[in-house]
Amino acid sequence: MLLDGITKNIGTVGYDRERIENIWTQLLGLSEEVGDEVQIIVAVNDVPQRAEPYVRLVLSETDRLIPSQGLRPPE
């Protein structure tokens, strides 16, 4: 499953912040439930601290290519 821009059209205060937290809660719960059966890829600029252990690749303006090897192993 590939999700891109999950917070692009959401603000960052009040109700919107709660919505973003709920999105991450759902994604992390889904990963715990079916993470061994489904690959979940989330393309987002701001990863909350509680989701950082799940990050396998970070890209930037100067480093945009996905390496053929060397991704961070699961913790």
Helices and strands as residue ranges (DSSP letters): E 2-4, H 14-34, E 41-43, G 49-54
